[in-house]
Amino acid sequence: MGFTRFRADCHEYAVPIDAVGQISQGRVDQRLFDVTELVASGYSDRSTDTLRVLVGGAAPSAGSPDAPKGARVAAAFRTARTTALTVSKKSAGTVWKQLGTASRARTSGIGKVWLDGRVRATLDTSVPQIGADKAHRAGVTGKGTKVAVLDTG
């Protein structure tokens, strides 16, 4: 299969030719082919022999999609019509054949495909904004304080 390589915003990409249209239509996440992001998210060949992807339901009435051949369901989120899949890198070509073509993917109930990438919190702006850096320097640690965690994801 042919592919195109390019660099954008300090990231290296290797995109299969048959993915270009799917990316431009918003069906397939370009980060799946962002080599820089894949390595940063721990998906280098040295780090793991699998890749995690999220697949979303093709129709509002559909539940979470099933795993295509060559992939394993890691988690299913019926309300969000999304399934997290673990794909062996050895099976990636087989899985791509099923996900990379809109009509084939829709028969499996799959409308979109995303990289299950890592999210990194950046505190360089928010910490000074709320004065947490000054509180830390003053010895305020929050020890003994009950905290609620709100997930924005």
TIRO-2110 file (N, C-alpha, C; in Angstrom, 1 decimal):
// TIRO-2110
0.8, -1.2, 0.0, N, 1, A
0.0, 0.0, 0.0, CA, 1, A
0.9, 1.2, 0.0, C, 1, A
0.5, 2.2, -0.8, N, 2, A
1.3, 3.4, -0.9, CA, 2, A
0.9, 4.3, 0.3, C, 2, A
1.8, 5.2, 0.6, N, 3, A
1.5, 6.2, 1.7, CA, 3, A
2.3, 7.5, 1.4, C, 3, A
1.8, 8.5, 2.1, N, 4, A
2.5, 9.8, 2.0, CA, 4, A
3.1, 10.2, 3.3, C, 4, A
4.3, 10.7, 3.3, N, 5, A
4.9, 11.2, 4.5, CA, 5, A
5.0, 12.7, 4.4, C, 5, A
4.7, 13.3, 5.6, N, 6, A
4.9, 14.8, 5.7, CA, 6, A
5.1, 15.2, 7.1, C, 6, A
5.5, 16.4, 7.2, N, 7, A
5.8, 17.0, 8.6, CA, 7, A
4.9, 18.2, 8.7, C, 7, A
4.3, 18.3, 9.9, N, 8, A
3.4, 19.5, 10.2, CA, 8, A
3.5, 19.8, 11.7, C, 8, A
3.7, 21.0, 12.1, N, 9, A
3.7, 21.4, 13.5, CA, 9, A
4.7, 20.5, 14.3, C, 9, A
5.8, 20.3, 13.7, N, 10, A
6.9, 19.5, 14.4, CA, 10, A
6.5, 18.0, 14.6, C, 10, A
5.5, 17.5, 13.8, N, 11, A
5.1, 16.1, 13.9, CA, 11, A
5.3, 15.5, 12.6, C, 11, A
5.8, 14.2, 12.6, N, 12, A
6.0, 13.4, 11.4, CA, 12, A
4.8, 12.5, 11.2, C, 12, A
4.3, 12.5, 10.0, N, 13, A
3.1, 11.7, 9.6, CA, 13, A
3.5, 10.7, 8.5, C, 13, A
2.9, 9.5, 8.6, N, 14, A
3.0, 8.5, 7.5, CA, 14, A
1.5, 8.0, 7.3, C, 14, A
0.9, 8.6, 6.2, N, 15, A
-0.5, 8.3, 6.0, CA, 15, A
-0.7, 7.4, 4.8, C, 15, A
-1.4, 6.3, 5.0, N, 16, A
-1.7, 5.4, 3.8, CA, 16, A
-2.6, 6.2, 2.8, C, 16, A
-2.4, 6.0, 1.5, N, 17, A
-3.1, 6.8, 0.5, CA, 17, A
-4.6, 6.6, 0.7, C, 17, A
-5.0, 5.3, 1.1, N, 18, A
-6.5, 5.1, 1.2, CA, 18, A
-7.1, 5.7, 2.5, C, 18, A
-6.2, 6.3, 3.3, N, 19, A
-6.8, 7.0, 4.5, CA, 19, A
-7.0, 8.4, 4.3, C, 19, A
-6.4, 9.0, 3.3, N, 20, A
-6.4, 10.5, 3.1, CA, 20, A
-7.9, 11.0, 3.0, C, 20, A
-8.7, 10.3, 2.2, N, 21, A
-10.1, 10.7, 2.0, CA, 21, A
-10.9, 10.6, 3.3, C, 21, A
-10.6, 9.5, 4.0, N, 22, A
-11.3, 9.2, 5.3, CA, 22, A
-11.0, 10.3, 6.3, C, 22, A
-9.7, 10.7, 6.3, N, 23, A
-9.3, 11.7, 7.3, CA, 23, A
-10.0, 13.1, 6.9, C, 23, A
-10.0, 13.4, 5.6, N, 24, A
-10.6, 14.7, 5.2, CA, 24, A
-12.1, 14.7, 5.5, C, 24, A
-12.7, 13.6, 5.5, N, 25, A
-14.2, 13.5, 5.7, CA, 25, A
-14.5, 13.5, 7.2, C, 25, A
-13.4, 13.4, 8.1, N, 26, A
-13.6, 13.4, 9.5, CA, 26, A
-14.0, 12.0, 10.0, C, 26, A
-13.9, 11.0, 9.2, N, 27, A
-14.2, 9.6, 9.6, CA, 27, A
-13.1, 8.9, 10.4, C, 27, A
-11.8, 9.3, 10.1, N, 28, A
-10.7, 8.6, 10.6, CA, 28, A
-9.8, 9.7, 11.2, C, 28, A
-9.3, 9.5, 12.4, N, 29, A
-8.5, 10.4, 13.2, CA, 29, A
-7.1, 10.4, 12.6, C, 29, A
-6.6, 11.6, 12.2, N, 30, A
-5.3, 11.7, 11.6, CA, 30, A
-4.2, 11.3, 12.6, C, 30, A
-4.4, 11.4, 13.9, N, 31, A
-3.4, 11.0, 14.9, CA, 31, A
-3.0, 9.6, 14.8, C, 31, A
-3.9, 8.7, 14.1, N, 32, A
-3.5, 7.3, 13.9, CA, 32, A
-2.3, 7.2, 13.1, C, 32, A
-1.9, 8.2, 12.3, N, 33, A
-0.8, 8.2, 11.4, CA, 33, A
0.3, 9.2, 11.8, C, 33, A
0.1, 9.8, 13.0, N, 34, A
1.1, 10.8, 13.5, CA, 34, A
2.1, 10.0, 14.3, C, 34, A
3.3, 9.8, 13.6, N, 35, A
4.3, 9.0, 14.2, CA, 35, A
4.8, 9.6, 15.5, C, 35, A
4.9, 10.9, 15.5, N, 36, A
5.4, 11.6, 16.7, CA, 36, A
4.4, 11.4, 17.9, C, 36, A
3.1, 11.5, 17.7, N, 37, A
2.1, 11.3, 18.7, CA, 37, A
2.1, 9.9, 19.1, C, 37, A
2.2, 9.0, 18.2, N, 38, A
2.2, 7.5, 18.5, CA, 38, A
3.3, 7.2, 19.5, C, 38, A
4.5, 7.7, 19.2, N, 39, A
5.6, 7.4, 20.1, CA, 39, A
5.4, 8.1, 21.5, C, 39, A
4.9, 9.3, 21.5, N, 40, A
4.7, 10.0, 22.7, CA, 40, A
3.6, 9.3, 23.6, C, 40, A
2.7, 8.7, 22.9, N, 41, A
1.6, 8.0, 23.6, CA, 41, A
1.9, 6.6, 24.0, C, 41, A
3.2, 6.2, 23.8, N, 42, A
3.6, 4.9, 24.2, CA, 42, A
3.3, 3.7, 23.2, C, 42, A
3.1, 4.1, 22.0, N, 43, A
2.7, 3.1, 21.0, CA, 43, A
3.9, 2.8, 20.0, C, 43, A
5.1, 3.1, 20.4, N, 44, A
6.2, 2.7, 19.5, CA, 44, A
6.4, 1.2, 19.5, C, 44, A
7.0, 0.7, 18.5, N, 45, A
7.2, -0.8, 18.4, CA, 45, A
8.0, -1.3, 19.6, C, 45, A
8.9, -0.5, 20.1, N, 46, A
9.7, -0.9, 21.3, CA, 46, A
8.8, -1.0, 22.6, C, 46, A
7.8, -0.2, 22.6, N, 47, A
6.9, -0.1, 23.8, CA, 47, A
5.8, -1.1, 23.9, C, 47, A
5.2, -1.4, 22.7, N, 48, A
4.0, -2.3, 22.8, CA, 48, A
3.8, -2.9, 21.4, C, 48, A
3.1, -4.0, 21.4, N, 49, A
2.8, -4.7, 20.1, CA, 49, A
1.3, -4.5, 19.8, C, 49, A
0.7, -3.6, 20.5, N, 50, A
-0.8, -3.4, 20.3, CA, 50, A
-1.0, -1.9, 20.1, C, 50, A
-2.2, -1.5, 19.6, N, 51, A
-2.6, -0.2, 19.5, CA, 51, A
-4.0, -0.1, 20.0, C, 51, A
-4.4, 1.0, 20.7, N, 52, A
-5.7, 1.2, 21.2, CA, 52, A
-6.4, 2.2, 20.3, C, 52, A
-7.6, 1.8, 19.8, N, 53, A
-8.4, 2.7, 19.0, CA, 53, A
-9.8, 2.8, 19.6, C, 53, A
-10.5, 3.9, 19.3, N, 54, A
-11.9, 4.0, 19.7, CA, 54, A
-12.7, 4.0, 18.4, C, 54, A
-13.8, 3.3, 18.4, N, 55, A
-14.7, 3.3, 17.2, CA, 55, A
-16.0, 3.7, 17.7, C, 55, A
-16.7, 4.6, 16.9, N, 56, A
-18.0, 5.2, 17.2, CA, 56, A
-19.0, 4.6, 16.3, C, 56, A
-20.2, 4.5, 16.9, N, 57, A
-21.4, 4.0, 16.2, CA, 57, A
-21.7, 4.8, 14.9, C, 57, A
-22.2, 4.1, 13.9, N, 58, A
-22.5, 4.8, 12.6, CA, 58, A
-23.8, 5.5, 12.7, C, 58, A
-24.8, 5.0, 13.5, N, 59, A
-26.1, 5.6, 13.5, CA, 59, A
-26.5, 5.9, 15.0, C, 59, A
-27.3, 7.0, 15.2, N, 60, A
-27.6, 7.4, 16.5, CA, 60, A
-28.4, 6.3, 17.3, C, 60, A
-29.1, 5.4, 16.6, N, 61, A
-29.8, 4.3, 17.3, CA, 61, A
-29.0, 3.1, 17.6, C, 61, A
-27.8, 3.1, 17.0, N, 62, A
-26.9, 1.9, 17.2, CA, 62, A
-26.3, 2.0, 18.6, C, 62, A
-26.0, 0.8, 19.2, N, 63, A
-25.2, 0.7, 20.4, CA, 63, A
-23.8, 0.9, 20.1, C, 63, A
-22.9, 0.5, 21.0, N, 64, A
-21.5, 0.5, 20.8, CA, 64, A
-21.1, -0.6, 19.8, C, 64, A
-20.3, -0.3, 18.8, N, 65, A
-19.9, -1.2, 17.8, CA, 65, A
-19.2, -2.4, 18.3, C, 65, A
-19.3, -3.5, 17.5, N, 66, A
-18.5, -4.7, 17.8, CA, 66, A
-17.1, -4.6, 17.3, C, 66, A
-16.2, -5.5, 17.7, N, 67, A
-14.8, -5.5, 17.3, CA, 67, A
-14.8, -6.1, 15.9, C, 67, A
-14.0, -5.5, 15.0, N, 68, A
-13.8, -6.2, 13.7, CA, 68, A
-12.8, -7.3, 13.9, C, 68, A
-12.8, -8.2, 12.9, N, 69, A
-11.8, -9.3, 12.9, CA, 69, A
-10.4, -8.8, 13.1, C, 69, A
-9.7, -9.4, 14.1, N, 70, A
-8.3, -9.0, 14.3, CA, 70, A
-8.2, -8.0, 15.5, C, 70, A
-9.3, -7.5, 16.0, N, 71, A
-9.3, -6.6, 17.2, CA, 71, A
-10.0, -7.2, 18.3, C, 71, A
-9.8, -6.7, 19.5, N, 72, A
-10.4, -7.2, 20.7, CA, 72, A
-11.1, -6.1, 21.5, C, 72, A
-12.3, -6.2, 21.9, N, 73, A
-13.0, -5.2, 22.7, CA, 73, A
-12.3, -5.0, 24.0, C, 73, A
-11.8, -3.8, 24.3, N, 74, A
-11.2, -3.5, 25.6, CA, 74, A
-12.3, -2.9, 26.5, C, 74, A
-13.2, -2.1, 26.0, N, 75, A
-14.3, -1.6, 26.8, CA, 75, A
-15.4, -1.1, 25.8, C, 75, A
-16.6, -1.3, 26.2, N, 76, A
-17.8, -0.8, 25.4, CA, 76, A
-18.5, 0.2, 26.2, C, 76, A
-18.9, 1.3, 25.5, N, 77, A
-19.6, 2.4, 26.1, CA, 77, A
-20.9, 2.6, 25.4, C, 77, A
-21.9, 1.8, 25.7, N, 78, A
-23.2, 1.8, 25.0, CA, 78, A
-23.8, 3.2, 24.8, C, 78, A
-23.9, 3.9, 25.9, N, 79, A
-24.6, 5.2, 25.9, CA, 79, A
-23.9, 6.2, 24.9, C, 79, A
-22.5, 6.1, 24.9, N, 80, A
-21.8, 7.0, 23.9, CA, 80, A
-21.6, 6.3, 22.6, C, 80, A
-22.2, 5.1, 22.4, N, 81, A
-22.1, 4.4, 21.1, CA, 81, A
-20.6, 4.3, 20.7, C, 81, A
-19.7, 4.0, 21.6, N, 82, A
-18.3, 3.9, 21.3, CA, 82, A
-17.7, 2.6, 22.0, C, 82, A
-16.7, 2.1, 21.3, N, 83, A
-16.0, 0.9, 21.7, CA, 83, A
-14.5, 1.2, 21.7, C, 83, A
-13.8, 0.8, 22.8, N, 84, A
-12.4, 0.9, 22.8, CA, 84, A
-11.9, -0.5, 22.3, C, 84, A
-11.0, -0.5, 21.3, N, 85, A
-10.5, -1.7, 20.8, CA, 85, A
-9.0, -1.8, 21.0, C, 85, A
-8.5, -3.0, 21.3, N, 86, A
-7.1, -3.3, 21.3, CA, 86, A
-6.8, -4.1, 20.0, C, 86, A
-5.8, -3.5, 19.2, N, 87, A
-5.5, -4.1, 17.9, CA, 87, A
-4.0, -4.5, 18.0, C, 87, A
-3.8, -5.8, 17.7, N, 88, A
-2.4, -6.3, 17.6, CA, 88, A
-1.8, -5.6, 16.3, C, 88, A
-0.6, -5.1, 16.4, N, 89, A
0.0, -4.5, 15.3, CA, 89, A
0.2, -5.5, 14.1, C, 89, A
0.3, -6.8, 14.4, N, 90, A
0.3, -7.8, 13.4, CA, 90, A
-1.0, -7.9, 12.6, C, 90, A
-2.1, -7.5, 13.3, N, 91, A
-3.4, -7.6, 12.7, CA, 91, A
-3.9, -6.2, 12.2, C, 91, A
-3.0, -5.2, 12.3, N, 92, A
-3.5, -3.9, 11.9, CA, 92, A
-3.9, -3.8, 10.4, C, 92, A
-3.3, -4.5, 9.5, N, 93, A
-3.7, -4.4, 8.1, CA, 93, A
-5.1, -5.0, 7.9, C, 93, A
-5.4, -6.1, 8.6, N, 94, A
-6.7, -6.8, 8.5, CA, 94, A
-7.7, -5.9, 9.1, C, 94, A
-7.4, -5.2, 10.2, N, 95, A
-8.4, -4.4, 10.9, CA, 95, A
-8.6, -3.1, 10.0, C, 95, A
-7.6, -2.6, 9.4, N, 96, A
-7.7, -1.4, 8.6, CA, 96, A
-8.6, -1.7, 7.4, C, 96, A
-8.5, -2.8, 6.8, N, 97, A
-9.3, -3.2, 5.6, CA, 97, A
-10.8, -3.1, 6.0, C, 97, A
-11.1, -3.4, 7.2, N, 98, A
-12.5, -3.3, 7.7, CA, 98, A
-12.9, -1.9, 8.1, C, 98, A
-12.0, -1.2, 8.7, N, 99, A
-12.3, 0.2, 9.2, CA, 99, A
-12.1, 1.3, 8.2, C, 99, A
-11.1, 1.1, 7.3, N, 100, A
-10.6, 2.1, 6.4, CA, 100, A
-11.6, 2.5, 5.3, C, 100, A
-12.6, 1.7, 5.0, N, 101, A
-13.5, 1.9, 4.0, CA, 101, A
-14.9, 2.2, 4.7, C, 101, A
-15.5, 3.3, 4.4, N, 102, A
-16.7, 3.7, 5.1, CA, 102, A
-17.8, 2.7, 5.0, C, 102, A
-18.0, 2.1, 3.8, N, 103, A
-19.1, 1.2, 3.6, CA, 103, A
-18.9, -0.1, 4.4, C, 103, A
-17.6, -0.6, 4.4, N, 104, A
-17.3, -1.8, 5.2, CA, 104, A
-17.5, -1.5, 6.7, C, 104, A
-17.0, -0.4, 7.1, N, 105, A
-17.1, 0.0, 8.5, CA, 105, A
-18.5, 0.1, 9.0, C, 105, A
-19.4, 0.7, 8.1, N, 106, A
-20.8, 0.9, 8.5, CA, 106, A
-21.5, -0.4, 8.7, C, 106, A
-21.1, -1.4, 7.9, N, 107, A
-21.8, -2.8, 8.0, CA, 107, A
-21.4, -3.4, 9.4, C, 107, A
-20.3, -2.9, 10.0, N, 108, A
-20.0, -3.3, 11.4, CA, 108, A
-20.5, -2.4, 12.4, C, 108, A
-21.3, -1.4, 12.0, N, 109, A
-21.8, -0.4, 12.9, CA, 109, A
-20.8, 0.7, 13.3, C, 109, A
-19.8, 0.9, 12.5, N, 110, A
-18.7, 1.8, 12.9, CA, 110, A
-18.8, 3.0, 12.0, C, 110, A
-18.9, 4.2, 12.6, N, 111, A
-19.0, 5.4, 11.8, CA, 111, A
-17.6, 6.2, 11.8, C, 111, A
-16.9, 6.2, 13.0, N, 112, A
-15.7, 6.9, 13.1, CA, 112, A
-14.6, 6.1, 13.8, C, 112, A
-13.4, 6.4, 13.6, N, 113, A
-12.2, 5.7, 14.2, CA, 113, A
-11.3, 6.8, 14.7, C, 113, A
-10.9, 6.7, 16.0, N, 114, A
-10.0, 7.6, 16.6, CA, 114, A
-8.9, 6.8, 17.3, C, 114, A
-7.7, 7.5, 17.5, N, 115, A
-6.6, 7.0, 18.3, CA, 115, A
-7.1, 7.1, 19.7, C, 115, A
-6.8, 6.1, 20.5, N, 116, A
-7.1, 6.2, 22.0, CA, 116, A
-5.7, 6.7, 22.5, C, 116, A
-5.5, 8.0, 22.4, N, 117, A
-4.3, 8.6, 22.7, CA, 117, A
-4.2, 9.1, 24.2, C, 117, A
-3.0, 9.4, 24.6, N, 118, A
-2.8, 9.8, 26.0, CA, 118, A
-3.1, 11.3, 26.1, C, 118, A
-3.6, 11.7, 27.2, N, 119, A
-3.9, 13.1, 27.4, CA, 119, A
-2.9, 13.6, 28.5, C, 119, A
-2.3, 14.7, 28.3, N, 120, A
-1.3, 15.2, 29.2, CA, 120, A
-1.8, 16.6, 29.8, C, 120, A
-1.8, 16.7, 31.1, N, 121, A
-2.2, 17.9, 31.7, CA, 121, A
-1.1, 18.9, 31.6, C, 121, A
-1.3, 20.1, 31.3, N, 122, A
-0.3, 21.1, 31.3, CA, 122, A
-0.7, 22.2, 32.3, C, 122, A
0.2, 22.4, 33.3, N, 123, A
-0.2, 23.2, 34.4, CA, 123, A
0.5, 24.5, 34.4, C, 123, A
1.3, 24.8, 33.3, N, 124, A
2.1, 26.0, 33.3, CA, 124, A
1.2, 27.3, 33.3, C, 124, A
0.0, 27.2, 32.8, N, 125, A
-0.9, 28.4, 32.8, CA, 125, A
-1.9, 28.4, 34.0, C, 125, A
-2.5, 27.2, 34.3, N, 126, A
-3.5, 27.2, 35.3, CA, 126, A
-3.0, 27.3, 36.7, C, 126, A
-1.8, 26.8, 37.0, N, 127, A
-1.3, 26.9, 38.4, CA, 127, A
-1.1, 28.3, 38.8, C, 127, A
-0.3, 29.2, 38.0, N, 128, A
-0.2, 30.6, 38.3, CA, 128, A
-1.5, 31.3, 38.3, C, 128, A
-2.4, 30.9, 37.4, N, 129, A
-3.7, 31.6, 37.3, CA, 129, A
-4.5, 31.6, 38.6, C, 129, A
-4.4, 30.5, 39.3, N, 130, A
-5.2, 30.3, 40.6, CA, 130, A
-4.3, 30.6, 41.8, C, 130, A
-3.1, 30.9, 41.6, N, 131, A
-2.2, 31.2, 42.7, CA, 131, A
-1.6, 30.0, 43.4, C, 131, A
-1.8, 28.8, 42.9, N, 132, A
-1.3, 27.6, 43.5, CA, 132, A
0.2, 27.6, 43.8, C, 132, A
0.9, 28.2, 42.9, N, 133, A
2.4, 28.3, 43.0, CA, 133, A
2.8, 29.1, 44.3, C, 133, A
2.1, 30.2, 44.5, N, 134, A
2.3, 31.0, 45.7, CA, 134, A
1.9, 30.3, 47.0, C, 134, A
0.8, 29.5, 46.9, N, 135, A
0.3, 28.8, 48.1, CA, 135, A
1.4, 27.7, 48.4, C, 135, A
1.9, 27.0, 47.4, N, 136, A
2.9, 26.0, 47.7, CA, 136, A
4.2, 26.6, 48.3, C, 136, A
4.6, 27.8, 47.8, N, 137, A
5.8, 28.4, 48.4, CA, 137, A
5.5, 28.8, 49.8, C, 137, A
4.2, 29.1, 50.2, N, 138, A
3.9, 29.6, 51.5, CA, 138, A
3.7, 28.4, 52.4, C, 138, A
3.9, 27.2, 51.9, N, 139, A
3.8, 26.0, 52.7, CA, 139, A
2.4, 25.3, 52.7, C, 139, A
1.5, 25.9, 52.0, N, 140, A
0.1, 25.3, 51.9, CA, 140, A
0.2, 24.1, 51.0, C, 140, A
-0.1, 22.9, 51.5, N, 141, A
0.0, 21.7, 50.7, CA, 141, A
-1.4, 21.1, 50.4, C, 141, A
-2.4, 21.4, 51.2, N, 142, A
-3.7, 20.8, 51.0, CA, 142, A
-3.8, 19.5, 51.8, C, 142, A
-2.8, 19.1, 52.6, N, 143, A
-2.9, 17.9, 53.4, CA, 143, A
-4.1, 18.0, 54.3, C, 143, A
-4.9, 16.8, 54.2, N, 144, A
-6.1, 16.7, 55.1, CA, 144, A
-7.3, 17.3, 54.4, C, 144, A
-7.2, 17.8, 53.2, N, 145, A
-8.3, 18.4, 52.5, CA, 145, A
-8.9, 17.4, 51.6, C, 145, A
-10.3, 17.3, 51.6, N, 146, A
-11.0, 16.4, 50.8, CA, 146, A
-11.1, 17.1, 49.4, C, 146, A
-10.9, 16.2, 48.4, N, 147, A
-10.8, 16.8, 47.0, CA, 147, A
-11.8, 16.0, 46.1, C, 147, A
-12.5, 16.7, 45.3, N, 148, A
-13.4, 16.0, 44.3, CA, 148, A
-12.7, 16.1, 42.9, C, 148, A
-12.7, 15.1, 42.2, N, 149, A
-12.0, 15.1, 40.9, CA, 149, A
-13.1, 15.1, 39.8, C, 149, A
-13.1, 16.1, 39.0, N, 150, A
-14.0, 16.3, 37.9, CA, 150, A
-13.3, 16.0, 36.6, C, 150, A
-13.8, 15.0, 35.9, N, 151, A
-13.2, 14.6, 34.6, CA, 151, A
-13.9, 15.3, 33.5, C, 151, A
-13.1, 16.1, 32.7, N, 152, A
-13.7, 16.8, 31.6, CA, 152, A
-13.7, 16.0, 30.3, C, 152, A
-13.2, 14.8, 30.4, N, 153, A
-13.1, 14.0, 29.2, CA, 153, A
-14.5, 13.4, 28.8, C, 153, A
END
